[in-house]
Amino acid sequence: MNTLQFKGNWNIAKGKLKQKYARLTDEDLLLVEGKEDELIGRIQRRTGATKEVIEQTLNECSSSHKKTL
C-alpha cells in the first residue's frame, strides 16, 4: 500500500484499528506525512503486535473499504 492510498482510507482505517486494538488512542493514530513507520511503532508499543501483523491489518482495513465503495 502506498502513502497516498493509505491516507485516502485513513479515517475508516482508524476506526477499524480502534475496534481491533482497543488500547489505541486518537493521539496514537495521528498520521503525520512521512511518519508511517512511527505510526506502526506506536501501534506496536500499545498492542504488542508485530510489524507484519499491523501492516497486514492496515492492508485489510484498506481492502475492506475499497470493497464497500
mmCIF file of the N, C-alpha and C atoms, coordinates in Angstrom:
data_MODEL
# 
_entry.id   MODEL 
# 
loop_
_atom_site.group_PDB 
_atom_site.id 
_atom_site.type_symbol 
_atom_site.label_atom_id 
_atom_site.label_alt_id 
_atom_site.label_comp_id 
_atom_site.label_asym_id 
_atom_site.label_entity_id 
_atom_site.label_seq_id 
_atom_site.pdbx_PDB_ins_code 
_atom_site.Cartn_x 
_atom_site.Cartn_y 
_atom_site.Cartn_z 
_atom_site.occupancy 
_atom_site.B_iso_or_equiv 
_atom_site.pdbx_formal_charge 
_atom_site.auth_seq_id 
_atom_site.auth_comp_id 
_atom_site.auth_asym_id 
_atom_site.auth_atom_id 
_atom_site.pdbx_PDB_model_num 
ATOM 1   N N  . MET A 1 1  ? 0.864   -1.160 0.000  1.00 0.00 ? 1  MET A N  1 
ATOM 2   C CA . MET A 1 1  ? 0.000   0.000  0.000  1.00 0.00 ? 1  MET A CA 1 
ATOM 3   C C  . MET A 1 1  ? 0.907   1.218  0.000  1.00 0.00 ? 1  MET A C  1 
ATOM 4   N N  . ASN A 1 2  ? 0.637   2.171  -0.897 1.00 0.00 ? 2  ASN A N  1 
ATOM 5   C CA . ASN A 1 2  ? 1.455   3.377  -0.890 1.00 0.00 ? 2  ASN A CA 1 
ATOM 6   C C  . ASN A 1 2  ? 0.845   4.426  0.039  1.00 0.00 ? 2  ASN A C  1 
ATOM 7   N N  . THR A 1 3  ? 1.585   5.479  0.275  1.00 0.00 ? 3  THR A N  1 
ATOM 8   C CA . THR A 1 3  ? 1.170   6.508  1.231  1.00 0.00 ? 3  THR A CA 1 
ATOM 9   C C  . THR A 1 3  ? -0.131  7.171  0.808  1.00 0.00 ? 3  THR A C  1 
ATOM 10  N N  . LEU A 1 4  ? -0.282  7.449  -0.471 1.00 0.00 ? 4  LEU A N  1 
ATOM 11  C CA . LEU A 1 4  ? -1.491  8.117  -0.948 1.00 0.00 ? 4  LEU A CA 1 
ATOM 12  C C  . LEU A 1 4  ? -2.722  7.250  -0.736 1.00 0.00 ? 4  LEU A C  1 
ATOM 13  N N  . GLN A 1 5  ? -2.622  5.971  -1.045 1.00 0.00 ? 5  GLN A N  1 
ATOM 14  C CA . GLN A 1 5  ? -3.741  5.063  -0.816 1.00 0.00 ? 5  GLN A CA 1 
ATOM 15  C C  . GLN A 1 5  ? -4.074  5.006  0.670  1.00 0.00 ? 5  GLN A C  1 
ATOM 16  N N  . PHE A 1 6  ? -3.051  4.942  1.492  1.00 0.00 ? 6  PHE A N  1 
ATOM 17  C CA . PHE A 1 6  ? -3.248  4.846  2.931  1.00 0.00 ? 6  PHE A CA 1 
ATOM 18  C C  . PHE A 1 6  ? -3.971  6.081  3.460  1.00 0.00 ? 6  PHE A C  1 
ATOM 19  N N  . LYS A 1 7  ? -3.531  7.253  3.044  1.00 0.00 ? 7  LYS A N  1 
ATOM 20  C CA . LYS A 1 7  ? -4.162  8.495  3.501  1.00 0.00 ? 7  LYS A CA 1 
ATOM 21  C C  . LYS A 1 7  ? -5.607  8.584  3.050  1.00 0.00 ? 7  LYS A C  1 
ATOM 22  N N  . GLY A 1 8  ? -5.881  8.104  1.863  1.00 0.00 ? 8  GLY A N  1 
ATOM 23  C CA . GLY A 1 8  ? -7.236  8.167  1.332  1.00 0.00 ? 8  GLY A CA 1 
ATOM 24  C C  . GLY A 1 8  ? -8.229  7.361  2.157  1.00 0.00 ? 8  GLY A C  1 
ATOM 25  N N  . ASN A 1 9  ? -7.777  6.334  2.784  1.00 0.00 ? 9  ASN A N  1 
ATOM 26  C CA . ASN A 1 9  ? -8.650  5.464  3.578  1.00 0.00 ? 9  ASN A CA 1 
ATOM 27  C C  . ASN A 1 9  ? -8.418  5.624  5.082  1.00 0.00 ? 9  ASN A C  1 
ATOM 28  N N  . TRP A 1 10 ? -7.700  6.656  5.478  1.00 0.00 ? 10 TRP A N  1 
ATOM 29  C CA . TRP A 1 10 ? -7.229  6.744  6.852  1.00 0.00 ? 10 TRP A CA 1 
ATOM 30  C C  . TRP A 1 10 ? -8.339  6.802  7.882  1.00 0.00 ? 10 TRP A C  1 
ATOM 31  N N  . ASN A 1 11 ? -9.378  7.600  7.687  1.00 0.00 ? 11 ASN A N  1 
ATOM 32  C CA . ASN A 1 11 ? -10.425 7.711  8.700  1.00 0.00 ? 11 ASN A CA 1 
ATOM 33  C C  . ASN A 1 11 ? -11.127 6.382  8.936  1.00 0.00 ? 11 ASN A C  1 
ATOM 34  N N  . ILE A 1 12 ? -11.370 5.654  7.884  1.00 0.00 ? 12 ILE A N  1 
ATOM 35  C CA . ILE A 1 12 ? -12.000 4.332  8.023  1.00 0.00 ? 12 ILE A CA 1 
ATOM 36  C C  . ILE A 1 12 ? -11.038 3.371  8.704  1.00 0.00 ? 12 ILE A C  1 
ATOM 37  N N  . ALA A 1 13 ? -9.781  3.419  8.298  1.00 0.00 ? 13 ALA A N  1 
ATOM 38  C CA . ALA A 1 13 ? -8.783  2.538  8.903  1.00 0.00 ? 13 ALA A CA 1 
ATOM 39  C C  . ALA A 1 13 ? -8.632  2.823  10.388 1.00 0.00 ? 13 ALA A C  1 
ATOM 40  N N  . LYS A 1 14 ? -8.651  4.107  10.778 1.00 0.00 ? 14 LYS A N  1 
ATOM 41  C CA . LYS A 1 14 ? -8.532  4.454  12.202 1.00 0.00 ? 14 LYS A CA 1 
ATOM 42  C C  . LYS A 1 14 ? -9.637  3.797  13.013 1.00 0.00 ? 14 LYS A C  1 
ATOM 43  N N  . GLY A 1 15 ? -10.859 3.878  12.516 1.00 0.00 ? 15 GLY A N  1 
ATOM 44  C CA . GLY A 1 15 ? -11.971 3.272  13.233 1.00 0.00 ? 15 GLY A CA 1 
ATOM 45  C C  . GLY A 1 15 ? -11.812 1.767  13.379 1.00 0.00 ? 15 GLY A C  1 
ATOM 46  N N  . LYS A 1 16 ? -11.375 1.121  12.317 1.00 0.00 ? 16 LYS A N  1 
ATOM 47  C CA . LYS A 1 16 ? -11.187 -0.332 12.365 1.00 0.00 ? 16 LYS A CA 1 
ATOM 48  C C  . LYS A 1 16 ? -10.033 -0.716 13.276 1.00 0.00 ? 16 LYS A C  1 
ATOM 49  N N  . LEU A 1 17 ? -8.962  0.082  13.268 1.00 0.00 ? 17 LEU A N  1 
ATOM 50  C CA . LEU A 1 17 ? -7.840  -0.194 14.169 1.00 0.00 ? 17 LEU A CA 1 
ATOM 51  C C  . LEU A 1 17 ? -8.263  -0.045 15.622 1.00 0.00 ? 17 LEU A C  1 
ATOM 52  N N  . LYS A 1 18 ? -9.042  0.987  15.921 1.00 0.00 ? 18 LYS A N  1 
ATOM 53  C CA . LYS A 1 18 ? -9.506  1.187  17.296 1.00 0.00 ? 18 LYS A CA 1 
ATOM 54  C C  . LYS A 1 18 ? -10.431 0.056  17.727 1.00 0.00 ? 18 LYS A C  1 
ATOM 55  N N  . GLN A 1 19 ? -11.199 -0.508 16.793 1.00 0.00 ? 19 GLN A N  1 
ATOM 56  C CA . GLN A 1 19 ? -12.033 -1.655 17.127 1.00 0.00 ? 19 GLN A CA 1 
ATOM 57  C C  . GLN A 1 19 ? -11.180 -2.872 17.417 1.00 0.00 ? 19 GLN A C  1 
ATOM 58  N N  . LYS A 1 20 ? -10.154 -3.091 16.592 1.00 0.00 ? 20 LYS A N  1 
ATOM 59  C CA . LYS A 1 20 ? -9.309  -4.276 16.753 1.00 0.00 ? 20 LYS A CA 1 
ATOM 60  C C  . LYS A 1 20 ? -8.381  -4.145 17.951 1.00 0.00 ? 20 LYS A C  1 
ATOM 61  N N  . TYR A 1 21 ? -7.812  -2.954 18.144 1.00 0.00 ? 21 TYR A N  1 
ATOM 62  C CA . TYR A 1 21 ? -6.860  -2.704 19.231 1.00 0.00 ? 21 TYR A CA 1 
ATOM 63  C C  . TYR A 1 21 ? -7.432  -1.622 20.142 1.00 0.00 ? 21 TYR A C  1 
ATOM 64  N N  . ALA A 1 22 ? -8.249  -2.009 21.075 1.00 0.00 ? 22 ALA A N  1 
ATOM 65  C CA . ALA A 1 22 ? -8.973  -1.064 21.927 1.00 0.00 ? 22 ALA A CA 1 
ATOM 66  C C  . ALA A 1 22 ? -8.057  -0.160 22.751 1.00 0.00 ? 22 ALA A C  1 
ATOM 67  N N  . ARG A 1 23 ? -6.806  -0.541 22.927 1.00 0.00 ? 23 ARG A N  1 
ATOM 68  C CA . ARG A 1 23 ? -5.890  0.259  23.738 1.00 0.00 ? 23 ARG A CA 1 
ATOM 69  C C  . ARG A 1 23 ? -5.364  1.492  23.004 1.00 0.00 ? 23 ARG A C  1 
ATOM 70  N N  . LEU A 1 24 ? -5.618  1.600  21.704 1.00 0.00 ? 24 LEU A N  1 
ATOM 71  C CA . LEU A 1 24 ? -5.131  2.736  20.930 1.00 0.00 ? 24 LEU A CA 1 
ATOM 72  C C  . LEU A 1 24 ? -5.942  3.987  21.240 1.00 0.00 ? 24 LEU A C  1 
ATOM 73  N N  . THR A 1 25 ? -5.263  5.112  21.253 1.00 0.00 ? 25 THR A N  1 
ATOM 74  C CA . THR A 1 25 ? -5.935  6.398  21.455 1.00 0.00 ? 25 THR A CA 1 
ATOM 75  C C  . THR A 1 25 ? -5.890  7.184  20.157 1.00 0.00 ? 25 THR A C  1 
ATOM 76  N N  . ASP A 1 26 ? -6.663  8.274  20.098 1.00 0.00 ? 26 ASP A N  1 
ATOM 77  C CA . ASP A 1 26 ? -6.620  9.139  18.922 1.00 0.00 ? 26 ASP A CA 1 
ATOM 78  C C  . ASP A 1 26 ? -5.214  9.683  18.712 1.00 0.00 ? 26 ASP A C  1 
ATOM 79  N N  . GLU A 1 27 ? -4.544  9.992  19.796 1.00 0.00 ? 27 GLU A N  1 
ATOM 80  C CA . GLU A 1 27 ? -3.172  10.504 19.695 1.00 0.00 ? 27 GLU A CA 1 
ATOM 81  C C  . GLU A 1 27 ? -2.242  9.463  19.076 1.00 0.00 ? 27 GLU A C  1 
ATOM 82  N N  . ASP A 1 28 ? -2.432  8.204  19.424 1.00 0.00 ? 28 ASP A N  1 
ATOM 83  C CA . ASP A 1 28 ? -1.614  7.133  18.839 1.00 0.00 ? 28 ASP A CA 1 
ATOM 84  C C  . ASP A 1 28 ? -1.802  7.059  17.338 1.00 0.00 ? 28 ASP A C  1 
ATOM 85  N N  . LEU A 1 29 ? -2.982  7.403  16.885 1.00 0.00 ? 29 LEU A N  1 
ATOM 86  C CA . LEU A 1 29 ? -3.316  7.217  15.487 1.00 0.00 ? 29 LEU A CA 1 
ATOM 87  C C  . LEU A 1 29 ? -3.154  8.473  14.635 1.00 0.00 ? 29 LEU A C  1 
ATOM 88  N N  . LEU A 1 30 ? -2.519  9.490  15.188 1.00 0.00 ? 30 LEU A N  1 
ATOM 89  C CA . LEU A 1 30 ? -2.249  10.677 14.385 1.00 0.00 ? 30 LEU A CA 1 
ATOM 90  C C  . LEU A 1 30 ? -1.290  10.301 13.270 1.00 0.00 ? 30 LEU A C  1 
ATOM 91  N N  . LEU A 1 31 ? -1.672  10.648 12.070 1.00 0.00 ? 31 LEU A N  1 
ATOM 92  C CA . LEU A 1 31 ? -0.822  10.338 10.918 1.00 0.00 ? 31 LEU A CA 1 
ATOM 93  C C  . LEU A 1 31 ? -0.160  11.612 10.444 1.00 0.00 ? 31 LEU A C  1 
ATOM 94  N N  . VAL A 1 32 ? 1.146   11.629 10.501 1.00 0.00 ? 32 VAL A N  1 
ATOM 95  C CA . VAL A 1 32 ? 1.911   12.752 10.007 1.00 0.00 ? 32 VAL A CA 1 
ATOM 96  C C  . VAL A 1 32 ? 2.607   12.284 8.745  1.00 0.00 ? 32 VAL A C  1 
ATOM 97  N N  . GLU A 1 33 ? 2.510   13.085 7.697  1.00 0.00 ? 33 GLU A N  1 
ATOM 98  C CA . GLU A 1 33 ? 3.083   12.698 6.415  1.00 0.00 ? 33 GLU A CA 1 
ATOM 99  C C  . GLU A 1 33 ? 4.526   12.243 6.567  1.00 0.00 ? 33 GLU A C  1 
ATOM 100 N N  . GLY A 1 34 ? 4.827   11.102 5.997  1.00 0.00 ? 34 GLY A N  1 
ATOM 101 C CA . GLY A 1 34 ? 6.181   10.569 6.047  1.00 0.00 ? 34 GLY A CA 1 
ATOM 102 C C  . GLY A 1 34 ? 6.506   9.853  7.346  1.00 0.00 ? 34 GLY A C  1 
ATOM 103 N N  . LYS A 1 35 ? 5.542   9.664  8.225  1.00 0.00 ? 35 LYS A N  1 
ATOM 104 C CA . LYS A 1 35 ? 5.798   9.059  9.531  1.00 0.00 ? 35 LYS A CA 1 
ATOM 105 C C  . LYS A 1 35 ? 5.059   7.737  9.713  1.00 0.00 ? 35 LYS A C  1 
ATOM 106 N N  . GLU A 1 36 ? 4.856   7.017  8.620  1.00 0.00 ? 36 GLU A N  1 
ATOM 107 C CA . GLU A 1 36 ? 4.124   5.757  8.716  1.00 0.00 ? 36 GLU A CA 1 
ATOM 108 C C  . GLU A 1 36 ? 4.828   4.754  9.623  1.00 0.00 ? 36 GLU A C  1 
ATOM 109 N N  . ASP A 1 37 ? 6.173   4.731  9.561  1.00 0.00 ? 37 ASP A N  1 
ATOM 110 C CA . ASP A 1 37 ? 6.921   3.819  10.428 1.00 0.00 ? 37 ASP A CA 1 
ATOM 111 C C  . ASP A 1 37 ? 6.732   4.180  11.893 1.00 0.00 ? 37 ASP A C  1 
ATOM 112 N N  . GLU A 1 38 ? 6.663   5.473  12.181 1.00 0.00 ? 38 GLU A N  1 
ATOM 113 C CA . GLU A 1 38 ? 6.426   5.912  13.562 1.00 0.00 ? 38 GLU A CA 1 
ATOM 114 C C  . GLU A 1 38 ? 5.040   5.462  14.026 1.00 0.00 ? 38 GLU A C  1 
ATOM 115 N N  . LEU A 1 39 ? 4.067   5.576  13.143 1.00 0.00 ? 39 LEU A N  1 
ATOM 116 C CA . LEU A 1 39 ? 2.714   5.125  13.472 1.00 0.00 ? 39 LEU A CA 1 
ATOM 117 C C  . LEU A 1 39 ? 2.708   3.638  13.789 1.00 0.00 ? 39 LEU A C  1 
ATOM 118 N N  . ILE A 1 40 ? 3.358   2.845  12.955 1.00 0.00 ? 40 ILE A N  1 
ATOM 119 C CA . ILE A 1 40 ? 3.417   1.403  13.188 1.00 0.00 ? 40 ILE A CA 1 
ATOM 120 C C  . ILE A 1 40 ? 4.118   1.123  14.511 1.00 0.00 ? 40 ILE A C  1 
ATOM 121 N N  . GLY A 1 41 ? 5.173   1.861  14.810 1.00 0.00 ? 41 GLY A N  1 
ATOM 122 C CA . GLY A 1 41 ? 5.873   1.711  16.086 1.00 0.00 ? 41 GLY A CA 1 
ATOM 123 C C  . GLY A 1 41 ? 4.981   2.025  17.272 1.00 0.00 ? 41 GLY A C  1 
ATOM 124 N N  . ARG A 1 42 ? 4.178   3.078  17.153 1.00 0.00 ? 42 ARG A N  1 
ATOM 125 C CA . ARG A 1 42 ? 3.244   3.426  18.246 1.00 0.00 ? 42 ARG A CA 1 
ATOM 126 C C  . ARG A 1 42 ? 2.237   2.306  18.475 1.00 0.00 ? 42 ARG A C  1 
ATOM 127 N N  . ILE A 1 43 ? 1.705   1.773  17.363 1.00 0.00 ? 43 ILE A N  1 
ATOM 128 C CA . ILE A 1 43 ? 0.728   0.687  17.489 1.00 0.00 ? 43 ILE A CA 1 
ATOM 129 C C  . ILE A 1 43 ? 1.391   -0.536 18.111 1.00 0.00 ? 43 ILE A C  1 
ATOM 130 N N  . GLN A 1 44 ? 2.624   -0.830 17.700 1.00 0.00 ? 44 GLN A N  1 
ATOM 131 C CA . GLN A 1 44 ? 3.358   -1.955 18.287 1.00 0.00 ? 44 GLN A CA 1 
ATOM 132 C C  . GLN A 1 44 ? 3.524   -1.769 19.791 1.00 0.00 ? 44 GLN A C  1 
ATOM 133 N N  . ARG A 1 45 ? 3.907   -0.578 20.198 1.00 0.00 ? 45 ARG A N  1 
ATOM 134 C CA . ARG A 1 45 ? 4.142   -0.298 21.613 1.00 0.00 ? 45 ARG A CA 1 
ATOM 135 C C  . ARG A 1 45 ? 2.864   -0.492 22.423 1.00 0.00 ? 45 ARG A C  1 
ATOM 136 N N  . ARG A 1 46 ? 1.735   -0.038 21.894 1.00 0.00 ? 46 ARG A N  1 
ATOM 137 C CA . ARG A 1 46 ? 0.460   -0.146 22.612 1.00 0.00 ? 46 ARG A CA 1 
ATOM 138 C C  . ARG A 1 46 ? -0.097  -1.559 22.638 1.00 0.00 ? 46 ARG A C  1 
ATOM 139 N N  . THR A 1 47 ? 0.091   -2.287 21.528 1.00 0.00 ? 47 THR A N  1 
ATOM 140 C CA . THR A 1 47 ? -0.611  -3.568 21.391 1.00 0.00 ? 47 THR A CA 1 
ATOM 141 C C  . THR A 1 47 ? 0.272   -4.786 21.548 1.00 0.00 ? 47 THR A C  1 
ATOM 142 N N  . GLY A 1 48 ? 1.575   -4.629 21.314 1.00 0.00 ? 48 GLY A N  1 
ATOM 143 C CA . GLY A 1 48 ? 2.470   -5.779 21.352 1.00 0.00 ? 48 GLY A CA 1 
ATOM 144 C C  . GLY A 1 48 ? 2.442   -6.601 20.071 1.00 0.00 ? 48 GLY A C  1 
ATOM 145 N N  . ALA A 1 49 ? 1.669   -6.155 19.080 1.00 0.00 ? 49 ALA A N  1 
ATOM 146 C CA . ALA A 1 49 ? 1.588   -6.871 17.803 1.00 0.00 ? 49 ALA A CA 1 
ATOM 147 C C  . ALA A 1 49 ? 2.875   -6.653 17.011 1.00 0.00 ? 49 ALA A C  1 
ATOM 148 N N  . THR A 1 50 ? 3.186   -7.594 16.136 1.00 0.00 ? 50 THR A N  1 
ATOM 149 C CA . THR A 1 50 ? 4.383   -7.454 15.305 1.00 0.00 ? 50 THR A CA 1 
ATOM 150 C C  . THR A 1 50 ? 4.107   -6.480 14.160 1.00 0.00 ? 50 THR A C  1 
ATOM 151 N N  . LYS A 1 51 ? 5.189   -5.968 13.584 1.00 0.00 ? 51 LYS A N  1 
ATOM 152 C CA . LYS A 1 51 ? 5.068   -5.047 12.454 1.00 0.00 ? 51 LYS A CA 1 
ATOM 153 C C  . LYS A 1 51 ? 4.301   -5.700 11.314 1.00 0.00 ? 51 LYS A C  1 
ATOM 154 N N  . GLU A 1 52 ? 4.584   -6.958 11.068 1.00 0.00 ? 52 GLU A N  1 
ATOM 155 C CA . GLU A 1 52 ? 3.925   -7.673 9.974  1.00 0.00 ? 52 GLU A CA 1 
ATOM 156 C C  . GLU A 1 52 ? 2.420   -7.773 10.210 1.00 0.00 ? 52 GLU A C  1 
ATOM 157 N N  . VAL A 1 53 ? 2.014   -8.059 11.435 1.00 0.00 ? 53 VAL A N  1 
ATOM 158 C CA . VAL A 1 53 ? 0.590   -8.172 11.758 1.00 0.00 ? 53 VAL A CA 1 
ATOM 159 C C  . VAL A 1 53 ? -0.086  -6.818 11.590 1.00 0.00 ? 53 VAL A C  1 
ATOM 160 N N  . ILE A 1 54 ? 0.574   -5.762 12.035 1.00 0.00 ? 54 ILE A N  1 
ATOM 161 C CA . ILE A 1 54 ? 0.000   -4.422 11.920 1.00 0.00 ? 54 ILE A CA 1 
ATOM 162 C C  . ILE A 1 54 ? -0.139  -4.028 10.451 1.00 0.00 ? 54 ILE A C  1 
ATOM 163 N N  . GLU A 1 55 ? 0.897   -4.275 9.660  1.00 0.00 ? 55 GLU A N  1 
ATOM 164 C CA . GLU A 1 55 ? 0.825   -3.953 8.239  1.00 0.00 ? 55 GLU A CA 1 
ATOM 165 C C  . GLU A 1 55 ? -0.280  -4.747 7.555  1.00 0.00 ? 55 GLU A C  1 
ATOM 166 N N  . GLN A 1 56 ? -0.430  -6.013 7.922  1.00 0.00 ? 56 GLN A N  1 
ATOM 167 C CA . GLN A 1 56 ? -1.495  -6.838 7.358  1.00 0.00 ? 56 GLN A CA 1 
ATOM 168 C C  . GLN A 1 56 ? -2.861  -6.264 7.741  1.00 0.00 ? 56 GLN A C  1 
ATOM 169 N N  . THR A 1 57 ? -3.016  -5.857 8.987  1.00 0.00 ? 57 THR A N  1 
ATOM 170 C CA . THR A 1 57 ? -4.272  -5.266 9.442  1.00 0.00 ? 57 THR A CA 1 
ATOM 171 C C  . THR A 1 57 ? -4.567  -3.987 8.678  1.00 0.00 ? 57 THR A C  1 
ATOM 172 N N  . LEU A 1 58 ? -3.549  -3.146 8.491  1.00 0.00 ? 58 LEU A N  1 
ATOM 173 C CA . LEU A 1 58 ? -3.740  -1.911 7.734  1.00 0.00 ? 58 LEU A CA 1 
ATOM 174 C C  . LEU A 1 58 ? -4.162  -2.201 6.301  1.00 0.00 ? 58 LEU A C  1 
ATOM 175 N N  . ASN A 1 59 ? -3.533  -3.188 5.706  1.00 0.00 ? 59 ASN A N  1 
ATOM 176 C CA . ASN A 1 59 ? -3.903  -3.577 4.334  1.00 0.00 ? 59 ASN A CA 1 
ATOM 177 C C  . ASN A 1 59 ? -5.332  -4.105 4.282  1.00 0.00 ? 59 ASN A C  1 
ATOM 178 N N  . GLU A 1 60 ? -5.720  -4.896 5.281  1.00 0.00 ? 60 GLU A N  1 
ATOM 179 C CA . GLU A 1 60 ? -7.080  -5.430 5.327  1.00 0.00 ? 60 GLU A CA 1 
ATOM 180 C C  . GLU A 1 60 ? -8.095  -4.305 5.501  1.00 0.00 ? 60 GLU A C  1 
ATOM 181 N N  . CYS A 1 61 ? -7.771  -3.325 6.332  1.00 0.00 ? 61 CYS A N  1 
ATOM 182 C CA . CYS A 1 61 ? -8.666  -2.180 6.525  1.00 0.00 ? 61 CYS A CA 1 
ATOM 183 C C  . CYS A 1 61 ? -8.854  -1.448 5.219  1.00 0.00 ? 61 CYS A C  1 
ATOM 184 N N  . SER A 1 62 ? -7.794  -1.256 4.508  1.00 0.00 ? 62 SER A N  1 
ATOM 185 C CA . SER A 1 62 ? -7.840  -0.562 3.224  1.00 0.00 ? 62 SER A CA 1 
ATOM 186 C C  . SER A 1 62 ? -8.621  -1.369 2.197  1.00 0.00 ? 62 SER A C  1 
ATOM 187 N N  . SER A 1 63 ? -8.364  -2.666 2.141  1.00 0.00 ? 63 SER A N  1 
ATOM 188 C CA . SER A 1 63 ? -9.029  -3.528 1.167  1.00 0.00 ? 63 SER A CA 1 
ATOM 189 C C  . SER A 1 63 ? -10.523 -3.634 1.434  1.00 0.00 ? 63 SER A C  1 
ATOM 190 N N  . SER A 1 64 ? -10.924 -3.760 2.690  1.00 0.00 ? 64 SER A N  1 
ATOM 191 C CA . SER A 1 64 ? -12.337 -3.903 3.010  1.00 0.00 ? 64 SER A CA 1 
ATOM 192 C C  . SER A 1 64 ? -13.084 -2.620 2.690  1.00 0.00 ? 64 SER A C  1 
ATOM 193 N N  . HIS A 1 65 ? -12.413 -1.462 2.812  1.00 0.00 ? 65 HIS A N  1 
ATOM 194 C CA . HIS A 1 65 ? -13.049 -0.192 2.470  1.00 0.00 ? 65 HIS A CA 1 
ATOM 195 C C  . HIS A 1 65 ? -13.299 -0.113 0.971  1.00 0.00 ? 65 HIS A C  1 
ATOM 196 N N  . LYS A 1 66 ? -12.344 -0.539 0.172  1.00 0.00 ? 66 LYS A N  1 
ATOM 197 C CA . LYS A 1 66 ? -12.478 -0.485 -1.279 1.00 0.00 ? 66 LYS A CA 1 
ATOM 198 C C  . LYS A 1 66 ? -13.636 -1.344 -1.759 1.00 0.00 ? 66 LYS A C  1 
ATOM 199 N N  . LYS A 1 67 ? -13.891 -2.459 -1.078 1.00 0.00 ? 67 LYS A N  1 
ATOM 200 C CA . LYS A 1 67 ? -14.965 -3.358 -1.485 1.00 0.00 ? 67 LYS A CA 1 
ATOM 201 C C  . LYS A 1 67 ? -16.325 -2.723 -1.248 1.00 0.00 ? 67 LYS A C  1 
ATOM 202 N N  . THR A 1 68 ? -16.436 -1.815 -0.264 1.00 0.00 ? 68 THR A N  1 
ATOM 203 C CA . THR A 1 68 ? -17.719 -1.202 0.053  1.00 0.00 ? 68 THR A CA 1 
ATOM 204 C C  . THR A 1 68 ? -18.019 -0.015 -0.827 1.00 0.00 ? 68 THR A C  1 
ATOM 205 N N  . LEU A 1 69 ? -17.041 0.462  -1.605 1.00 0.00 ? 69 LEU A N  1 
ATOM 206 C CA . LEU A 1 69 ? -17.272 1.627  -2.462 1.00 0.00 ? 69 LEU A CA 1 
ATOM 207 C C  . LEU A 1 69 ? -18.012 1.270  -3.715 1.00 0.00 ? 69 LEU A C  1 
# 
